[in-house]
């Protein structure tokens, strides 16, 4: 038995976890041990020589390539099944938005406003219009200096925007 994965233009594949019983004879087909069970997991990546954004190139694909399986039985029977398309399955996203602190003062004074800058990143596949909302019940001695809700604006997929937030601390010891 043998296998071959033909990737679409601009992509290449390799086994994610090479099996011990897979022999590579040097050509395009890879040999499998007879009468063995096989699990082939492929890692398909953009070729390093290609330019452009690999995420957007991958997002536009329906299929990353086609799989060919071949076999030969000692009594003379042989065959090949080709053309099985490997569909793109995006990695599951745990969250559609990320929020990270970009700048934060090293020290703050009680009852004096300070500025914290955060970055909001849209990890969803669709544009979104998020808001930064302070839940004052969870903030303890930290208070919003001004509004407790701030519109970020329209964020395209994989886009980021920095948002300044004005805060103050109501009592010492934070």
Phi, psi and omega per residue, in radians:
X1 nan 2.625 3.134
X2 -2.604 2.853 3.129
X3 -2.465 2.760 3.072
X4 -2.681 2.353 3.066
X5 -1.978 2.008 3.111
X6 -1.707 1.957 -3.101
X7 -1.460 2.750 3.030
X8 -1.190 2.853 -3.070
X9 -1.015 2.329 3.095
X10 1.615 -0.008 -3.132
X11 -2.207 2.748 3.097
X12 -2.415 2.771 -3.105
X13 -2.275 2.766 2.976
X14 -2.681 2.796 3.094
X15 -1.173 2.335 3.127
X16 -1.174 -0.718 3.080
X17 -2.351 1.647 -3.107
X18 -1.009 2.348 3.109
X19 -1.486 2.657 3.139
X20 -1.163 -0.515 -3.057
X21 -1.624 0.256 3.065
X22 -1.698 2.141 3.131
X23 -1.901 2.346 3.129
X24 -1.834 1.871 -3.064
X25 -1.347 -0.098 3.112
X26 1.860 -0.239 3.068
X27 -1.839 -2.841 -3.068
X28 -1.303 -0.399 -3.127
X29 -1.636 2.451 -3.138
X30 -1.941 2.333 -3.051
X31 -1.524 2.497 3.088
X32 -2.003 2.577 -3.134
X33 -1.150 2.319 3.138
X34 -1.063 2.578 3.078
X35 0.978 0.459 3.117
X36 -1.926 2.714 3.041
X37 -1.584 2.424 -3.063
X38 -2.278 2.461 3.007
X39 -2.189 1.968 -3.105
X40 -1.887 2.033 3.099
X41 -1.988 2.144 -3.068
X42 -1.803 2.578 2.982
X43 -1.979 2.018 -3.136
X44 -1.860 2.192 -3.098
X45 -2.328 2.714 3.032
X46 -1.127 2.523 3.091
X47 -1.148 2.480 -3.096
X48 -1.122 -0.417 -3.079
X49 -1.399 -0.270 -3.109
X50 -1.437 2.498 3.092
X51 -1.742 3.003 -3.139
X52 1.779 3.015 -3.093
X53 -1.434 1.969 -3.094
X54 -1.142 -0.517 3.141
X55 -1.160 -0.829 -3.139
X56 -1.193 -0.604 3.089
X57 -1.120 -0.728 -3.141
X58 -1.200 -0.685 -3.107
X59 -1.072 -0.496 -3.115
X60 -1.480 -0.034 -3.108
X61 -1.614 2.496 2.966
X62 -1.628 -0.573 -3.064
X63 -2.417 2.516 3.110
X64 -1.714 -0.116 3.134
X65 2.817 -3.019 3.123
X66 -2.271 2.552 -3.088
X67 -1.790 2.387 3.053
X68 -2.083 2.296 3.065
X69 -2.079 2.310 3.122
X70 -2.186 2.704 3.118
X71 -2.598 2.723 3.098
X72 -2.568 2.173 3.131
X73 -1.757 2.410 -3.092
X74 -0.940 -0.488 3.141
X75 -1.316 0.021 3.043
X76 2.004 -0.319 3.140
X77 -1.331 2.388 3.079
X78 -2.609 2.837 3.127
X79 -2.989 3.096 -3.133
X80 -2.625 2.330 3.035
X81 -1.962 2.016 -3.095
X82 -2.131 2.875 2.983
X83 1.582 0.121 3.088
X84 -1.259 1.938 -3.081
X85 -1.322 2.307 3.078
X86 -1.643 1.956 -3.071
X87 -1.345 2.623 3.089
X88 -1.328 2.230 3.065
X89 -2.177 1.826 -3.108
X90 -1.116 2.598 3.083
X91 -1.103 2.423 -3.131
X92 -1.137 2.435 3.121
X93 -1.718 2.281 3.137
X94 -1.409 -0.441 3.119
X95 -2.588 2.571 -3.135
X96 -1.559 -0.322 3.103
X97 -2.239 2.472 3.014
X98 -2.039 2.548 3.073
X99 -2.285 2.198 3.115
X100 -2.393 2.578 3.117
X101 -1.376 2.258 -3.136
X102 -1.748 -0.837 3.089
X103 -2.329 2.513 -3.131
X104 -2.662 2.311 3.132
X105 -1.152 2.599 3.119
X106 -1.242 -0.496 3.134
X107 -2.453 2.569 3.030
X108 -2.326 2.723 3.109
X109 -1.884 2.577 3.128
X110 -1.063 2.357 3.096
X111 1.098 0.292 3.043
X112 -2.016 2.169 -3.120
X113 -1.057 2.559 3.037
X114 -2.420 2.811 -3.083
X115 -1.930 2.308 3.061
X116 -2.029 2.321 3.104
X117 -1.954 2.217 3.124
X118 -2.039 2.794 3.067
X119 -2.075 2.233 3.094
X120 -1.823 2.218 -3.093
X121 -2.094 2.234 3.114
X122 -1.537 1.907 3.120
X123 -1.661 -0.017 -3.121
X124 -1.352 2.917 3.117
X125 -1.517 -0.108 -3.138
X126 -2.103 2.724 3.036
X127 -1.116 2.709 3.128
X128 -2.549 2.837 3.099
X129 -2.225 1.383 -3.058
X130 -1.366 2.875 3.020
X131 -2.172 2.537 2.959
X132 -1.665 2.107 -3.085
X133 -2.148 2.225 3.079
X134 -1.527 2.183 3.022
X135 -1.617 1.692 -3.030
X136 -1.070 -0.419 3.104
X137 -1.145 -0.482 -3.081
X138 -1.733 -0.051 -2.998
X139 -1.550 -0.166 3.132
X140 1.065 -2.200 -3.088
X141 -1.490 -0.045 3.087
X142 -1.509 2.324 -3.110
X143 -2.170 2.615 3.003
X144 -1.320 2.333 3.068
X145 -1.717 1.623 -3.054
X146 1.997 -2.433 -3.048
X147 -1.251 2.637 3.115
X148 -1.738 0.016 3.070
X149 -2.415 2.335 -3.095
X150 -2.341 2.159 3.093
X151 -1.285 2.325 3.135
X152 -1.486 -0.576 -3.060
X153 1.797 3.129 -3.104
X154 -1.262 2.255 3.108
X155 -2.093 2.101 3.081
X156 -1.303 2.851 3.099
X157 -0.977 2.396 -3.140
X158 1.069 0.335 3.080
X159 -1.699 2.769 3.130
X160 -2.351 2.648 3.070
X161 -2.481 2.480 3.093
X162 -1.602 2.433 -3.106
X163 -2.262 2.103 3.068
X164 -1.410 2.412 3.132
X165 -2.204 2.237 3.119
X166 -1.713 2.190 -3.071
X167 -2.304 2.956 2.945
X168 -2.630 2.750 -3.137
X169 -1.833 2.268 -3.045
X170 -1.489 -0.398 3.134
X171 -2.593 2.724 -3.085
X172 -1.263 2.862 3.007
X173 1.740 0.307 3.137
X174 -1.329 nan nan
